[in-house]
Amino acid sequence: MKVGVLALQGAADLHLEALRCIGAAGKAVRRPHELADVDRLILPGGESTTMSMMLDAADLTEPLAERLAAGMPVLGTCAGLLLIAAEVSDGRPDQRCFAALDIGARRNAYGPQTESFEVDLPVAALGPEPTRAIFIRSPIVERTGAGVEVLATLDGHAVLCRQGAAWGCTYHPELTGDLRLHRLFCEEAA
């Protein structure tokens, strides 16, 4: 199994290191032929409108849309969640949403980077110990569709959810050293 990490912008290296630590074969994805060579994909945090433009510049938009529509397992973290959402508010009008996860999300909903925060977040799917969740200019999930399973909430908003092979979280699991979400994504999506 090869797990790709979109490496156009954002914390790709930290996701690749997390994959290495759990024994998964991680691969940076920057071009269509690299996307074609992976079985699943992580879309990291970063700046979602910039990532959308960079997908176009790298000729990855349509190949990614096709792979997601065909059911390729995907984990979107923070800005990556915005890319796989069905709709995004407070984004640019030309920002691409791949609609792999039937959610509506709002960009930068927790405020500017100076208002970043960390919390211990209970996630039953990860076991009895909470995970440390780091929120940096994170989106808020404002709507979840009927087929979306909410795995964790904060202040009444979904912060970790999945629908079929599509997983989304509004925080940055790659920043904590807690590898449980990466492991679960790789195991359950297999």
Legacy VTK file of the C-alpha trace (Angstrom):
# vtk DataFile Version 3.0
C-alpha trace
ASCII
DATASET POLYDATA
POINTS 190 float
0.000 0.000 0.000
1.344 3.405 -0.995
0.017 6.462 0.822
0.448 9.730 -1.008
0.713 13.100 0.661
-0.108 16.137 -1.453
3.165 18.068 -1.283
2.353 21.337 -3.027
2.020 23.423 0.133
1.501 22.750 3.832
2.821 20.190 6.297
3.480 17.345 3.849
6.826 16.364 5.409
5.282 15.864 8.851
2.580 13.595 7.416
5.233 11.625 5.519
7.211 11.224 8.763
4.079 10.011 10.583
3.502 7.441 7.832
7.127 6.294 8.076
6.756 5.889 11.839
3.745 3.587 11.456
5.473 1.528 8.759
3.415 2.798 5.818
5.019 3.565 2.466
4.541 7.309 2.099
5.127 9.221 -1.114
5.084 12.941 -1.879
2.575 13.774 -4.620
3.322 16.781 -6.813
2.431 15.533 -10.324
-0.314 13.420 -11.932
1.936 10.377 -12.423
2.733 10.404 -8.682
-0.976 10.552 -7.843
-1.605 7.607 -10.172
0.965 5.585 -8.217
-0.690 5.814 -4.759
-3.531 3.846 -3.188
-4.744 6.561 -0.808
-3.981 10.212 -0.192
-3.520 12.713 2.622
-4.340 16.348 1.879
-2.441 18.354 4.528
-3.152 21.658 6.161
-1.916 24.834 4.574
-3.843 27.564 2.815
-6.800 26.106 0.934
-7.160 28.709 -1.812
-3.427 28.544 -2.542
-3.598 24.747 -2.603
-6.509 24.922 -5.032
-4.513 27.179 -7.394
-1.432 24.969 -7.061
-3.471 21.871 -7.949
-4.416 23.635 -11.191
-0.825 24.701 -11.882
0.432 21.123 -11.333
-2.306 19.651 -13.580
-3.593 17.683 -10.594
-7.134 19.056 -10.299
-8.860 16.733 -12.761
-6.832 13.595 -11.923
-7.558 14.182 -8.219
-11.257 14.747 -8.921
-11.372 11.477 -10.868
-9.559 9.476 -8.159
-11.797 10.870 -5.413
-14.958 10.243 -7.450
-13.770 6.641 -7.925
-13.550 6.227 -4.133
-9.830 6.590 -3.429
-9.389 6.801 0.359
-8.508 10.336 1.420
-7.730 12.114 4.683
-8.026 15.889 4.609
-6.585 17.790 7.569
-7.461 21.453 8.173
-7.153 23.031 4.697
-7.223 19.524 3.240
-10.678 19.077 4.760
-11.808 22.172 2.853
-10.635 20.623 -0.408
-12.733 17.477 0.100
-15.802 19.282 1.481
-18.994 19.649 -0.534
-19.134 23.375 0.148
-16.903 26.023 1.707
-17.897 29.452 2.943
-15.528 32.418 3.293
-13.382 31.069 0.470
-12.658 32.427 -2.973
-15.392 31.954 -5.591
-13.000 29.906 -7.763
-11.856 27.677 -4.888
-12.253 23.998 -5.763
-14.274 21.651 -3.549
-14.068 17.989 -4.530
-17.205 16.963 -2.556
-15.729 13.665 -1.348
-17.187 14.405 2.107
-20.745 15.710 2.402
-20.011 18.599 4.725
-20.210 22.362 4.658
-17.241 24.121 6.260
-16.195 27.696 6.939
-12.551 28.744 6.436
-10.467 30.163 9.306
-13.474 30.003 11.600
-11.481 29.920 14.841
-9.776 33.206 14.016
-6.297 34.270 12.927
-3.112 32.363 13.618
-2.579 34.327 16.845
-5.709 32.635 18.225
-4.442 29.093 17.601
-5.036 26.656 20.448
-4.622 23.066 21.641
-7.084 20.796 23.431
-7.230 17.202 24.615
-9.904 15.717 22.388
-11.755 12.486 23.160
-12.037 10.317 20.035
-13.588 6.930 20.803
-12.349 5.499 17.483
-8.763 6.170 18.630
-9.140 4.497 22.028
-9.709 5.604 25.611
-6.930 8.210 25.766
-7.738 11.618 24.264
-5.659 12.931 21.401
-3.981 16.318 21.484
-5.647 18.443 18.814
-3.918 21.566 17.508
-6.122 24.140 15.780
-4.318 26.712 13.605
-6.598 28.987 11.538
-8.832 25.941 11.378
-12.153 25.573 9.628
-15.427 24.785 11.375
-17.760 22.127 10.020
-21.120 23.870 9.877
-23.126 21.074 8.251
-22.816 17.306 7.972
-24.790 15.242 5.489
-26.846 12.199 6.442
-24.075 9.765 5.458
-21.338 11.478 7.477
-20.185 9.840 10.711
-18.983 12.370 13.278
-16.094 10.897 15.282
-15.254 13.915 17.453
-16.739 17.303 18.266
-15.587 20.512 19.888
-18.059 23.150 21.044
-20.868 21.440 19.120
-18.990 21.282 15.802
-17.622 18.160 14.119
-13.818 18.216 14.127
-13.235 14.656 12.895
-15.619 12.872 10.555
-15.747 10.314 7.777
-17.986 9.202 4.986
-17.010 5.971 3.311
-13.334 6.258 2.376
-13.208 10.040 2.943
-11.935 11.308 6.295
-11.708 14.930 7.391
-10.387 16.670 10.478
-10.212 20.358 11.236
-7.049 20.094 13.343
-3.424 19.073 12.702
-2.723 15.475 13.830
0.728 15.584 12.201
1.963 18.120 14.779
1.498 16.043 17.921
3.395 12.783 17.585
0.125 10.895 18.205
0.064 8.482 15.268
-3.315 6.889 15.967
-5.300 8.812 13.347
-2.757 8.097 10.612
-2.742 4.419 11.614
-6.551 4.207 11.689
-6.835 5.901 8.282
-4.358 3.455 6.778
-5.922 0.388 8.391
-9.638 1.139 7.990
-9.373 2.456 4.482
-7.492 -0.679 3.357
LINES 1 191
190 0 1 2 3 4 5 6 7 8 9 10 11 12 13 14 15 16 17 18 19 20 21 22 23 24 25 26 27 28 29 30 31 32 33 34 35 36 37 38 39 40 41 42 43 44 45 46 47 48 49 50 51 52 53 54 55 56 57 58 59 60 61 62 63 64 65 66 67 68 69 70 71 72 73 74 75 76 77 78 79 80 81 82 83 84 85 86 87 88 89 90 91 92 93 94 95 96 97 98 99 100 101 102 103 104 105 106 107 108 109 110 111 112 113 114 115 116 117 118 119 120 121 122 123 124 125 126 127 128 129 130 131 132 133 134 135 136 137 138 139 140 141 142 143 144 145 146 147 148 149 150 151 152 153 154 155 156 157 158 159 160 161 162 163 164 165 166 167 168 169 170 171 172 173 174 175 176 177 178 179 180 181 182 183 184 185 186 187 188 189
